[in-house]
Amino acid sequence: MLYRGTKDETFVRQALSQADYSCGRWIANQRFFDKPEDSELDPQAKAAIIIAVAIYVETARLDQNELQGALALRTVGEAHRLIDRLHPLTFGGWNGLSGLSRRLK
């Protein structure tokens, strides 16, 4: 096995450090999701969902199996259902309520 230090990790970390809330407008633009439920999910949107779920697995303590669900997404409808189910469990929730604080009580 080739030892690469943290080269690969650094590549991802540097990109994430450049991202902010406004980047969501082009990384996971709503136009990717405003399609018929049976439409194929755009690869960029799928990648964004996978990254978001991976982050929430660590920060909002979502179950690790949720990442497998994100990896398996194929359609816009599947993405909608995953997001609708997980979003209330994350820090923002639909109404700005912290899913994490509710889960820790």
Helices and strands as residue ranges (DSSP letters): H 7-18, G 21-23, H 24-27, G 30-32, H 43-59, H 65-71, H 76-86, G 87-89, H 99-104
